Amino acid sequence: MSLDSDTSSQGGDHRSFRHITRDRLLFEMLRSTRKNSKSTWKVLIMDKFTVKIMSYACKMADITEEGVSLVEDLYKRRQPLPSLDAIYFIQPTKENIVMFLSDMSGRSPLYKKAYVFFSSPVHKELVAQIKKDSSVLPRIGALSEMNLEYFAIDSQGFTTDHERALEELFSENAEGSHKYNACLNTMATRISTVFASMREFPRVHYRVAKTIDASTMTTLRDLVPTKLAAGVWNCLAKYKTTIPEFPQTETCELLIVDRSIDQIAPIIHEWTYDAMCHDLLCMDGNKYVHEVPSKNGSATEKKEVLLEDHDPIWLELRHAHIADASERLHDKMTNFVSKNKAAQLHQARNGGEVSTRDLQKMVQALPQYSDQIDKLSLHVEIAGKLNNIIREQCLRDVGQLEQDLVFGDAGTKELINFLRTQLGVSRENKLRLLMIYAALNPEKFESDKGAKLMQLAGLSVDDMIAVNNMRCLCGPDTKKSSGGGFTLKFDVHKKHAHRKERTWEESAWALSRFYPVLEGCCLYTQTMLNTRKHDQIIELIEKLSKGELPKDEYNCMNDPSPSAHGVPTSSSVRTSPAHSMRSRRTGGTWARPRGSDDGYSSDSVLKHASSDFKKLGQRIFVFVIGGATRSELRAAHKLSSKLKREVILGSSSLDDPPQFITKLKLMSAELSLDDLQI
């Protein structure tokens, strides 16, 4: 089954980015080995990186269904299974080739036949090394390049697994280092494999290095987006000649930027359910551990759950404000009890409202509803924990000041007063406040004012490093620079405002006025038709959609063909079938009626999915060097609905605030990556 037939020939089959990735791994790779194999069951062998690629896109049940009976680690000692064929999904490295040859060479190979799939293009020298071994060649059933080397973390998001990108590309010691070049090269390769998988050939736009004046020297740090764009372009140029049926003309947009476009988004408190879970709870990736009653009922036991797409409640609530999520969960629990007689009897016996513990006990008493009650009790517990943390850590007060600083309703005076009076606020939250202040007012930290503020907040030496390193992410002084592009300062009425109120939307939930710059930059001016004022960012994306980006600010590696200019987002219909976004998204505002269409609610998405999404315009890919945020990933979902174009967010990593802060410290401090809570 070819990739092209999977993604371009089945009309009306709306599939997400992650779904396409999954299909490639299951069908193009695993299922393709059935043709020439006599072995009913096979062994799947992967390295440490490719096993993550597989786990992000597929479940074990999916793999088993394709005839895989055993999954093995390439670098662990394995039992010989000479009667079975093996599928190798590995990176094309010297070490992996050595291990593969060790498995399959000689008189007693570990497996009968080997089907080898490389995650990215393999060097000719490594192919020659395989061909040299005459005992291995007859045992190879396939030798192919999958060109799939990224983590599909979301239906509309991916990462390239460069957790140290900030340190390796933007630290003071990064310039000219081997790590700098190696990071950019592998990042470019992995981004390119996204387009190989999607069968897309993008117009590669990137933010150019800006200088204050002719006397200012451009650094390698300033050139990171330029160099990455060049690397991606080189890979794509090769794909045009090496991958069958790869597009020869542009089919989508790719915009490459770095973390300096928005230094606030990774730090500010996000108030949506998904973001708060990862920010405030002790989670390992998407894994959450909670206590449930044991089967014998005498004690509790720990249970691991994954907060992922298979959970319908998670899908509904993940993008909802925590207040809205809590209300919806209460309504769900009340509705369940009102419709279930057994639950009513349980409630009558215990008196009062049904607690989380009661729900968990119902799982045992009502086995036919176990899955439903299990998930409901899980999220009731999580929401309860989040609300407790919000109260205990005074996060409403912290969040209010964060929002006021960003929107110009507060300044230095209010910050100093807060630090002096709010003694119950943790050092970590004071650090985040100061980092936001430093991002908004870097000039304040060029004198002793910054040091005095950090001293007032009681920050540690490591904390001060994080605040100071915010300046490493800043480009040239935007006050002195006449250029446009992405900046934190917008031309607005409020004297000190750093982000403009979204007048085209109704009042948002309290503490959710903030929006990531990427949301602003992707929001096409069609949404702003009834607004008198336009942000520079909105105008910029309008120019991007028309192929009119100013070349002194944003360059394009390939000048778009004439047919690509002036294509409106709503009428640009893909010749290949559209791939659907996540099917359920939620959110709301205190000031807005429950039934309103805010772009996040599941109703608004499902309502248009069957009609509008069959006429999606060309995809928009945005890649952020230095880590993306959950607010930006959420914006990708929202904007896909608004623009009627699938927006896919890529980044070197997906960071929650604690991770991002630790990475900032790593830029100049000798800390271990183990300090990252990943």
C-alpha positions as CSV (number, residue, x, y, z in Angstrom):
1,M,0.0,0.0,0.0
2,S,1.6,3.2,-1.1
3,L,1.6,6.4,0.9
4,D,0.1,8.3,-1.9
5,S,-2.9,6.1,-2.1
6,D,-3.4,6.5,1.6
7,T,-3.3,10.2,1.8
8,S,-4.5,11.5,-1.6
9,S,-6.8,9.1,-3.3
10,Q,-9.5,8.2,-0.8
11,G,-12.0,11.1,-1.1
12,G,-13.9,12.1,1.9
13,D,-11.7,10.2,4.4
14,H,-10.8,13.0,6.9
15,R,-7.8,12.0,8.9
16,S,-5.6,13.9,11.2
17,F,-1.9,14.4,11.0
18,R,-1.3,11.7,13.7
19,H,-3.7,9.3,11.9
20,I,-1.7,9.7,8.7
21,T,1.5,9.0,10.6
22,R,-0.1,5.9,12.2
23,D,-1.2,4.6,8.8
24,R,2.2,4.9,7.4
25,L,3.8,2.9,10.2
26,L,1.1,0.2,10.3
27,F,0.3,-0.2,6.6
28,E,3.2,1.1,4.5
29,M,5.8,-0.5,6.9
30,L,4.4,-3.4,8.8
31,R,1.7,-4.6,6.5
32,S,3.9,-4.3,3.4
33,T,6.1,-7.2,4.7
34,R,3.2,-9.7,4.3
35,K,3.6,-9.9,0.5
36,N,7.0,-11.7,0.4
37,S,7.0,-13.3,3.9
38,K,6.0,-16.8,4.7
39,S,6.1,-16.1,8.4
40,T,2.6,-15.4,9.9
41,W,4.1,-13.7,12.9
42,K,7.1,-11.4,13.0
43,V,9.4,-9.7,15.5
44,L,9.6,-5.9,15.5
45,I,13.0,-4.5,16.4
46,M,13.5,-0.8,17.2
47,D,16.1,1.5,18.7
48,K,15.5,3.9,21.6
49,F,14.3,6.7,19.3
50,T,12.1,4.8,16.8
51,V,10.3,3.0,19.6
52,K,9.1,6.5,20.8
53,I,8.0,7.3,17.2
54,M,5.9,4.1,17.2
55,S,4.5,4.6,20.7
56,Y,3.3,8.2,20.0
57,A,1.4,7.1,16.9
58,C,0.3,3.5,17.5
59,K,-1.0,1.2,20.3
60,M,0.4,-2.2,20.9
61,A,-3.0,-3.7,19.8
62,D,-2.5,-2.0,16.4
63,I,0.9,-3.5,16.0
64,T,-0.2,-7.0,17.0
65,E,-3.1,-6.8,14.5
66,E,-0.5,-6.4,11.8
67,G,1.2,-9.7,12.6
68,V,3.8,-8.6,15.2
69,S,4.0,-11.1,18.1
70,L,7.1,-9.6,19.8
71,V,8.6,-6.1,20.1
72,E,12.4,-6.1,20.9
73,D,15.1,-3.5,21.7
74,L,17.9,-3.5,19.2
75,Y,20.5,-3.1,21.9
76,K,19.3,-5.7,24.3
77,R,20.3,-9.3,24.2
78,R,17.6,-11.3,22.3
79,Q,16.6,-14.9,22.0
80,P,17.3,-16.4,18.6
81,L,14.1,-17.0,16.6
82,P,15.3,-18.5,13.4
83,S,11.8,-19.6,12.3
84,L,10.5,-16.0,12.3
85,D,11.0,-13.0,10.1
86,A,12.1,-9.7,11.7
87,I,11.1,-6.1,10.9
88,Y,13.8,-3.5,11.8
89,F,12.6,0.1,12.2
90,I,15.8,1.9,13.1
91,Q,17.7,5.1,12.6
92,P,20.4,4.9,9.9
93,T,23.4,5.2,12.2
94,K,26.7,3.3,12.1
95,E,25.9,1.7,15.5
96,N,22.5,0.5,14.4
97,I,24.0,-1.0,11.2
98,V,26.6,-2.9,13.2
99,M,23.9,-4.3,15.5
100,F,21.8,-5.3,12.5
101,L,24.7,-7.1,10.8
102,S,25.5,-8.8,14.0
103,D,22.0,-10.2,14.2
104,M,21.7,-11.4,10.6
105,S,25.3,-12.4,9.5
106,G,27.1,-15.7,9.8
107,R,25.8,-19.3,9.9
108,S,23.3,-18.8,12.7
109,P,21.3,-15.5,12.2
110,L,18.8,-14.6,14.9
111,Y,16.0,-14.4,12.4
112,K,15.0,-16.1,9.1
113,K,14.6,-12.9,7.1
114,A,14.9,-9.2,7.8
115,Y,12.8,-6.3,6.5
116,V,14.7,-3.1,7.2
117,F,13.1,0.3,7.4
118,F,15.2,3.4,8.1
119,S,13.5,6.4,9.8
120,S,15.4,8.9,7.7
121,P,17.7,8.9,4.5
122,V,20.6,6.5,4.8
123,H,24.1,7.4,3.7
124,K,25.5,5.4,0.8
125,E,28.5,4.3,3.0
126,L,26.1,2.5,5.3
127,V,24.3,0.8,2.4
128,A,27.7,-0.3,1.1
129,Q,28.6,-1.7,4.5
130,I,25.5,-3.9,4.4
131,K,26.2,-5.0,0.8
132,K,29.7,-6.1,1.8
133,D,28.4,-8.9,3.9
134,S,27.5,-11.7,1.5
135,S,25.8,-13.8,4.2
136,V,23.3,-11.0,5.0
137,L,22.2,-10.0,1.5
138,P,20.1,-13.1,0.8
139,R,18.4,-12.7,4.1
140,I,17.1,-9.1,3.5
141,G,13.5,-9.0,2.4
142,A,13.4,-5.2,2.1
143,L,15.7,-2.2,2.6
144,S,13.7,1.0,2.6
145,E,13.7,4.6,3.8
146,M,10.5,5.4,5.7
147,N,11.4,9.0,6.1
148,L,9.4,9.3,9.3
149,E,11.5,10.6,12.2
150,Y,9.3,12.8,14.4
151,F,7.0,12.3,17.4
152,A,3.3,12.8,16.5
153,I,2.4,14.2,20.0
154,D,-1.0,15.3,18.9
155,S,-3.5,15.1,16.0
156,Q,-2.1,18.5,14.9
157,G,1.3,18.6,16.5
158,F,4.8,17.0,16.4
159,T,8.2,17.4,18.0
160,T,11.7,16.6,16.7
161,D,12.9,15.6,20.2
162,H,15.6,18.3,20.6
163,E,15.1,18.9,24.3
164,R,18.4,20.9,24.5
165,A,17.7,23.1,21.6
166,L,17.7,26.3,23.7
167,E,21.1,25.4,25.2
168,E,22.7,24.2,22.0
169,L,21.5,27.0,19.7
170,F,21.0,30.1,21.8
171,S,23.4,29.9,24.7
172,E,26.5,32.2,24.7
173,N,28.7,29.1,24.1
174,A,26.7,27.8,21.2
175,E,28.2,29.8,18.4
176,G,30.3,27.7,16.1
177,S,30.1,24.6,18.3
178,H,29.7,21.1,17.0
179,K,26.4,20.8,18.9
180,Y,25.0,23.9,17.2
181,N,25.5,22.4,13.7
182,A,24.5,18.9,14.7
183,C,21.3,20.1,16.3
184,L,20.3,22.1,13.3
185,N,21.1,19.3,10.8
186,T,19.1,16.6,12.6
187,M,16.2,19.1,13.3
188,A,16.1,19.9,9.5
189,T,16.1,16.2,8.6
190,R,13.3,15.4,11.0
191,I,11.1,18.3,10.0
192,S,11.5,17.3,6.3
193,T,10.3,13.8,7.1
194,V,7.0,15.3,8.2
195,F,6.5,16.6,4.6
196,A,7.6,13.2,3.2
197,S,4.9,11.6,5.3
198,M,2.2,14.1,4.4
199,R,3.3,14.2,0.7
200,E,3.5,18.0,0.9
201,F,6.0,20.4,-0.6
202,P,5.9,23.7,1.3
203,R,6.8,27.2,0.7
204,V,9.5,27.6,3.3
205,H,9.2,31.0,5.0
206,Y,11.5,32.0,7.9
207,R,12.2,35.0,10.1
208,V,15.4,36.7,8.9
209,A,18.1,37.9,11.3
210,K,17.5,41.6,12.3
211,T,20.1,44.1,13.4
212,I,19.6,47.4,15.0
213,D,21.9,49.2,12.6
214,A,24.8,48.6,10.1
215,S,27.3,48.5,13.0
216,T,25.6,45.6,14.8
217,M,27.1,42.2,14.1
218,T,24.7,39.4,13.3
219,T,25.4,36.3,15.5
220,L,24.8,32.7,14.7
221,R,22.0,32.8,17.3
222,D,20.2,35.4,15.1
223,L,20.6,33.1,12.1
224,V,19.1,30.0,13.6
225,P,15.7,30.2,11.7
226,T,17.7,31.1,8.5
227,K,20.0,28.1,8.8
228,L,17.2,25.7,9.7
229,A,15.1,26.8,6.7
230,A,18.1,26.2,4.4
231,G,18.5,22.7,5.9
232,V,14.9,21.9,5.4
233,W,15.0,23.2,1.9
234,N,18.0,21.1,1.0
235,C,16.2,17.9,2.3
236,L,13.0,18.7,0.4
237,A,15.0,19.3,-2.8
238,K,16.4,15.8,-2.5
239,Y,12.9,14.4,-1.9
240,K,11.7,15.8,-5.2
241,T,14.0,13.4,-7.0
242,T,14.1,10.4,-4.6
243,I,10.5,10.0,-3.4
244,P,8.1,8.7,-6.0
245,E,5.1,11.0,-6.6
246,F,6.5,13.7,-4.3
247,P,4.9,17.1,-5.2
248,Q,7.0,19.1,-7.7
249,T,5.1,22.4,-6.9
250,E,4.2,24.0,-3.6
251,T,1.2,22.5,-1.8
252,C,1.3,24.2,1.7
253,E,3.0,26.9,3.8
254,L,5.8,26.4,6.4
255,L,6.8,29.2,8.7
256,I,9.9,28.8,10.8
257,V,10.4,31.0,13.8
258,D,12.2,30.8,17.1
259,R,11.2,31.1,20.7
260,S,12.0,34.8,20.7
261,I,8.7,35.5,19.0
262,D,6.9,35.0,22.3
263,Q,8.9,34.5,25.5
264,I,5.8,34.9,27.7
265,A,3.7,32.0,26.5
266,P,6.1,29.3,28.0
267,I,6.0,30.9,31.4
268,I,2.6,32.4,32.1
269,H,0.0,30.4,33.9
270,E,-2.5,28.8,31.5
271,W,-6.0,28.2,32.8
272,T,-7.2,25.4,30.6
273,Y,-7.6,21.9,31.9
274,D,-4.8,20.3,29.8
275,A,-2.2,23.0,30.5
276,M,-3.0,23.1,34.3
277,C,-2.7,19.3,34.6
278,H,0.8,19.3,33.1
279,D,1.8,22.5,35.0
280,L,0.5,21.8,38.5
281,L,0.3,18.0,38.8
282,C,3.1,15.5,39.0
283,M,2.7,13.9,35.6
284,D,5.1,11.8,33.6
285,G,4.3,12.9,30.1
286,N,0.6,12.1,29.7
287,K,0.7,9.5,32.6
288,Y,-1.2,10.3,35.7
289,V,-1.1,8.2,38.9
290,H,-4.0,8.2,41.3
291,E,-5.4,6.0,44.1
292,V,-8.4,3.8,43.7
293,P,-10.1,1.3,46.1
294,S,-8.6,-2.1,46.0
295,K,-10.6,-5.0,44.8
296,N,-11.0,-6.4,48.3
297,G,-12.2,-3.0,49.5
298,S,-9.8,-2.9,52.5
299,A,-7.3,-0.4,51.2
300,T,-6.4,1.7,48.2
301,E,-4.0,1.0,45.4
302,K,-2.2,3.2,42.8
303,K,-3.4,3.1,39.2
304,E,-1.7,4.6,36.2
305,V,-3.8,6.2,33.5
306,L,-3.0,8.0,30.3
307,L,-4.7,11.4,29.6
308,E,-5.0,10.9,25.8
309,D,-7.4,10.9,22.9
310,H,-9.0,7.5,23.8
311,D,-10.6,9.2,26.8
312,P,-13.8,11.0,25.6
313,I,-14.0,13.2,28.8
314,W,-10.4,14.3,28.3
315,L,-11.1,15.1,24.7
316,E,-14.1,17.2,25.7
317,L,-12.4,19.1,28.5
318,R,-8.7,19.4,27.6
319,H,-9.1,22.9,26.0
320,A,-11.8,24.1,28.5
321,H,-11.1,26.7,31.2
322,I,-10.7,25.0,34.6
323,A,-13.9,26.7,35.9
324,D,-15.8,25.5,32.9
325,A,-14.3,22.0,33.2
326,S,-15.3,21.8,36.8
327,E,-18.8,22.8,36.0
328,R,-19.2,20.3,33.3
329,L,-17.8,17.5,35.5
330,H,-20.3,18.4,38.2
331,D,-23.1,18.4,35.6
332,K,-22.0,15.0,34.3
333,M,-21.9,13.5,37.7
334,T,-25.3,14.9,38.6
335,N,-26.7,13.7,35.3
336,F,-25.3,10.2,35.8
337,V,-26.8,9.9,39.3
338,S,-30.2,11.2,38.2
339,K,-30.5,8.6,35.5
340,N,-29.1,5.6,37.4
341,K,-31.2,4.0,40.1
342,A,-28.4,2.1,41.6
343,A,-26.4,5.3,41.9
344,Q,-29.4,7.0,43.6
345,L,-29.6,4.2,46.1
346,H,-25.9,4.5,46.8
347,Q,-26.3,8.2,47.3
348,A,-29.3,7.7,49.6
349,R,-27.4,5.3,51.8
350,N,-24.5,7.6,52.2
351,G,-26.4,10.9,52.2
352,G,-25.4,14.2,50.5
353,E,-23.7,14.5,47.1
354,V,-21.7,11.7,45.5
355,S,-18.0,12.1,46.2
356,T,-15.0,10.9,44.2
357,R,-14.6,8.0,46.6
358,D,-18.3,7.1,46.1
359,L,-17.8,7.1,42.4
360,Q,-14.8,4.8,42.6
361,K,-16.8,2.3,44.8
362,M,-19.6,2.4,42.2
363,V,-17.1,0.9,39.7
364,Q,-17.2,-2.3,41.7
365,A,-20.9,-2.1,42.5
366,L,-22.0,-1.3,38.9
367,P,-19.6,-3.2,36.6
368,Q,-21.7,-2.5,33.6
369,Y,-20.9,1.2,34.0
370,S,-17.3,0.7,35.2
371,D,-15.6,2.4,32.3
372,Q,-17.9,5.4,32.4
373,I,-17.7,5.8,36.1
374,D,-14.0,5.2,36.2
375,K,-13.2,8.0,33.8
376,L,-15.7,10.4,35.4
377,S,-14.3,9.8,38.9
378,L,-10.7,10.2,37.5
379,H,-11.5,13.7,36.1
380,V,-13.6,14.8,39.1
381,E,-10.5,13.9,41.3
382,I,-8.1,15.8,39.0
383,A,-10.3,18.9,38.8
384,G,-10.6,18.8,42.6
385,K,-6.8,18.7,43.0
386,L,-6.3,21.5,40.5
387,N,-8.8,23.8,42.3
388,N,-7.2,23.0,45.7
389,I,-3.7,23.9,44.3
390,I,-5.2,27.2,42.8
391,R,-6.4,28.1,46.3
392,E,-3.4,27.0,48.3
393,Q,-0.9,28.7,46.0
394,C,-2.9,31.9,45.6
395,L,-2.8,31.4,41.8
396,R,-5.8,33.6,41.1
397,D,-3.8,36.6,42.4
398,V,-0.7,35.5,40.6
399,G,-2.6,35.0,37.4
400,Q,-4.3,38.3,37.6
401,L,-1.0,40.2,38.0
402,E,0.5,38.2,35.1
403,Q,-2.4,39.2,32.8
404,D,-2.3,42.8,34.0
405,L,1.4,43.1,33.3
406,V,1.0,41.7,29.7
407,F,-2.0,43.9,28.9
408,G,-0.6,47.1,30.4
409,D,-2.9,47.3,33.4
410,A,0.0,46.9,35.8
411,G,3.7,47.9,35.9
412,T,6.7,48.0,38.2
413,K,4.8,49.6,41.1
414,E,2.2,46.9,41.2
415,L,4.8,44.2,40.9
416,I,6.9,45.5,43.8
417,N,3.7,45.9,45.9
418,F,2.7,42.3,45.1
419,L,6.2,40.9,46.1
420,R,6.1,42.8,49.3
421,T,2.6,41.9,50.4
422,Q,1.8,38.4,49.0
423,L,3.9,36.4,51.4
424,G,2.0,33.2,50.7
425,V,3.1,33.0,47.0
426,S,5.8,30.4,46.3
427,R,9.2,31.4,45.1
428,E,8.6,29.5,41.9
429,N,5.5,31.6,41.1
430,K,7.4,34.8,42.0
431,L,10.1,33.6,39.6
432,R,7.6,33.3,36.8
433,L,6.3,36.8,37.5
434,L,9.8,38.2,37.2
435,M,10.5,36.3,34.0
436,I,7.4,37.8,32.5
437,Y,8.4,41.2,33.6
438,A,11.9,40.7,32.2
439,A,10.5,39.6,28.9
440,L,8.3,42.7,28.7
441,N,10.9,45.1,30.1
442,P,14.4,43.8,29.3
443,E,15.9,47.3,29.7
444,K,15.0,47.3,33.4
445,F,17.5,44.4,33.9
446,E,20.4,46.3,32.4
447,S,20.8,48.3,35.7
448,D,20.5,47.3,39.3
449,K,16.7,47.5,39.2
450,G,16.5,43.9,38.1
451,A,18.8,42.7,40.8
452,K,16.8,44.5,43.5
453,L,13.5,43.0,42.2
454,M,15.0,39.5,42.3
455,Q,16.3,40.1,45.8
456,L,12.9,41.3,46.9
457,A,11.4,38.1,45.5
458,G,13.9,36.0,47.4
459,L,15.1,34.2,44.3
460,S,18.0,31.8,44.4
461,V,21.1,32.1,42.2
462,D,19.7,29.5,39.7
463,D,16.5,31.5,39.6
464,M,18.3,34.7,38.7
465,I,20.1,32.8,35.9
466,A,16.7,31.9,34.4
467,V,15.6,35.6,34.6
468,N,18.8,36.9,33.0
469,N,18.8,34.2,30.3
470,M,15.4,35.5,29.1
471,R,17.5,38.2,27.4
472,C,19.4,35.5,25.4
473,L,16.1,34.9,23.6
474,C,15.5,38.5,22.8
475,G,16.5,39.8,19.4
476,P,17.7,43.3,18.8
477,D,16.0,46.0,21.0
478,T,12.6,46.4,19.5
479,K,12.4,50.0,20.6
480,K,15.4,50.9,18.4
481,S,14.6,48.6,15.6
482,S,12.3,50.0,12.9
483,G,11.4,46.6,11.4
484,G,8.2,44.8,12.0
485,G,7.8,41.1,12.4
486,F,7.2,39.3,15.7
487,T,7.7,41.4,18.8
488,L,6.3,41.5,22.2
489,K,5.4,45.2,21.9
490,F,2.3,46.1,20.0
491,D,1.0,49.5,18.8
492,V,-2.0,49.8,21.1
493,H,-3.8,52.5,23.1
494,K,-2.6,51.4,26.5
495,K,0.7,53.1,27.2
496,H,2.4,50.0,28.6
497,A,0.4,47.2,26.9
498,H,2.4,44.4,25.5
499,R,-0.4,42.4,23.9
500,K,-3.6,43.7,22.4
501,E,-7.0,42.8,23.7
502,R,-8.8,40.5,21.2
503,T,-11.7,42.9,20.3
504,W,-13.0,40.5,17.7
505,E,-13.9,38.0,20.4
506,E,-16.2,38.3,23.4
507,S,-14.9,38.6,26.9
508,A,-13.0,35.5,27.8
509,W,-12.9,33.6,31.1
510,A,-11.2,35.6,33.8
511,L,-7.4,35.1,33.7
512,S,-7.6,33.9,30.1
513,R,-7.2,37.2,28.3
514,F,-3.6,36.2,27.4
515,Y,-3.2,34.4,24.0
516,P,0.1,33.2,22.4
517,V,1.6,35.3,19.6
518,L,1.3,32.2,17.4
519,E,-2.5,32.4,17.7
520,G,-2.4,36.1,16.7
521,C,0.0,35.4,13.9
522,C,-2.1,32.6,12.4
523,L,-5.4,34.4,12.7
524,Y,-6.3,35.5,9.2
525,T,-7.7,39.0,8.8
526,Q,-11.0,37.5,7.7
527,T,-11.7,37.1,11.4
528,M,-11.0,40.8,11.9
529,L,-13.3,42.2,9.2
530,N,-15.5,44.0,11.8
531,T,-12.5,45.3,13.7
532,R,-11.1,48.8,13.1
533,K,-7.6,48.0,14.3
534,H,-5.3,45.2,13.1
535,D,-2.2,43.8,14.9
536,Q,1.0,43.7,12.9
537,I,0.8,39.9,13.3
538,I,-2.6,39.6,11.7
539,E,-1.5,41.7,8.7
540,L,1.6,39.6,8.5
541,I,-0.3,36.3,8.0
542,E,-2.6,37.9,5.5
543,K,0.5,38.7,3.5
544,L,1.7,35.2,4.0
545,S,-1.5,33.8,2.7
546,K,-1.2,36.0,-0.4
547,G,2.5,35.4,-0.9
548,E,3.4,39.0,-0.1
549,L,5.6,38.7,3.0
550,P,8.1,41.6,3.1
551,K,11.5,40.2,2.1
552,D,13.4,42.4,4.5
553,E,11.6,40.8,7.4
554,Y,10.6,37.3,6.2
555,N,12.3,35.4,3.4
556,C,11.1,32.4,1.4
557,M,13.5,29.7,0.3
558,N,11.4,29.1,-2.8
559,D,9.7,32.0,-4.5
560,P,6.0,30.8,-4.7
561,S,4.7,30.1,-8.1
562,P,2.1,32.6,-9.5
563,S,-0.7,30.2,-8.9
564,A,0.1,30.2,-5.2
565,H,-0.4,33.9,-4.8
566,G,-3.7,35.4,-3.6
567,V,-5.2,32.1,-2.5
568,P,-7.8,32.9,0.2
569,T,-8.0,30.5,3.1
570,S,-11.7,29.8,2.7
571,S,-11.8,29.1,-1.0
572,S,-8.5,27.3,-1.5
573,V,-9.7,23.8,-1.8
574,R,-7.2,20.9,-1.5
575,T,-7.1,18.6,-4.5
576,S,-6.4,15.8,-2.1
577,P,-8.9,14.9,0.6
578,A,-8.8,17.0,3.7
579,H,-7.6,15.5,6.9
580,S,-9.7,16.1,9.9
581,M,-8.6,17.9,13.0
582,R,-9.4,16.6,16.5
583,S,-13.1,16.0,16.6
584,R,-13.9,17.4,20.1
585,R,-12.7,20.6,21.6
586,T,-14.2,22.6,24.4
587,G,-13.9,25.9,26.2
588,G,-16.0,28.8,27.2
589,T,-16.2,32.2,29.0
590,W,-17.9,33.4,32.1
591,A,-19.4,36.3,30.2
592,R,-20.6,34.2,27.2
593,P,-23.7,32.0,27.1
594,R,-23.0,28.3,27.2
595,G,-24.2,27.7,23.7
596,S,-22.0,30.3,22.0
597,D,-19.5,29.3,19.3
598,D,-16.0,30.2,20.5
599,G,-14.0,28.0,18.2
600,Y,-13.1,25.5,21.0
601,S,-16.4,24.0,21.8
602,S,-17.0,20.5,20.6
603,D,-20.3,21.5,19.1
604,S,-18.8,24.2,16.8
605,V,-16.2,21.8,15.5
606,L,-18.6,18.8,14.9
607,K,-21.2,21.1,13.4
608,H,-18.8,22.1,10.6
609,A,-16.8,19.0,10.3
610,S,-19.0,17.3,7.7
611,S,-19.1,20.3,5.4
612,D,-16.4,22.9,5.8
613,F,-13.6,20.5,6.5
614,K,-14.2,18.8,3.2
615,K,-13.1,22.0,1.6
616,L,-10.0,22.8,3.7
617,G,-7.5,25.2,2.2
618,Q,-3.8,24.4,2.0
619,R,-2.2,23.3,5.2
620,I,-0.2,25.8,7.4
621,F,2.8,24.4,9.2
622,V,4.5,26.5,11.9
623,F,7.7,25.3,13.5
624,V,9.0,26.9,16.7
625,I,12.7,26.4,17.5
626,G,13.3,26.2,21.2
627,G,10.1,24.6,22.5
628,A,6.3,25.1,21.9
629,T,3.6,25.5,24.5
630,R,0.2,23.8,25.1
631,S,-1.5,27.2,24.6
632,E,0.1,27.3,21.1
633,L,-1.0,23.7,20.4
634,R,-4.5,24.6,21.5
635,A,-4.3,27.6,19.1
636,A,-3.5,25.3,16.2
637,H,-6.8,23.4,16.9
638,K,-8.8,26.6,17.2
639,L,-7.4,28.2,14.1
640,S,-8.0,25.2,11.9
641,S,-11.7,25.8,12.5
642,K,-11.5,29.6,12.1
643,L,-9.3,29.5,8.9
644,K,-10.7,26.3,7.4
645,R,-7.1,25.3,6.9
646,E,-5.4,22.6,8.9
647,V,-2.8,24.2,11.1
648,I,0.0,21.9,12.3
649,L,2.4,23.0,15.0
650,G,5.9,21.6,15.2
651,S,8.7,22.3,17.6
652,S,11.9,21.0,19.0
653,S,10.0,20.0,22.1
654,L,6.7,20.6,23.9
655,D,7.4,22.4,27.2
656,D,5.5,23.0,30.3
657,P,6.6,26.0,32.5
658,P,8.8,24.0,34.9
659,Q,10.6,22.4,32.0
660,F,11.1,25.6,30.1
661,I,12.5,27.4,33.2
662,T,15.0,24.5,33.8
663,K,16.1,24.7,30.2
664,L,16.7,28.4,30.6
665,K,19.0,27.7,33.5
666,L,20.8,25.1,31.4
667,M,21.8,27.8,28.9
668,S,24.5,29.0,31.3
669,A,24.5,26.7,34.3
670,E,26.1,23.3,34.6
671,L,22.9,21.4,35.3
672,S,22.0,17.9,34.1
673,L,19.2,17.3,31.7
674,D,17.9,14.9,34.4
675,D,16.6,18.0,36.2
676,L,14.0,18.3,33.4
677,Q,10.7,16.9,34.5
678,I,9.9,15.2,31.2
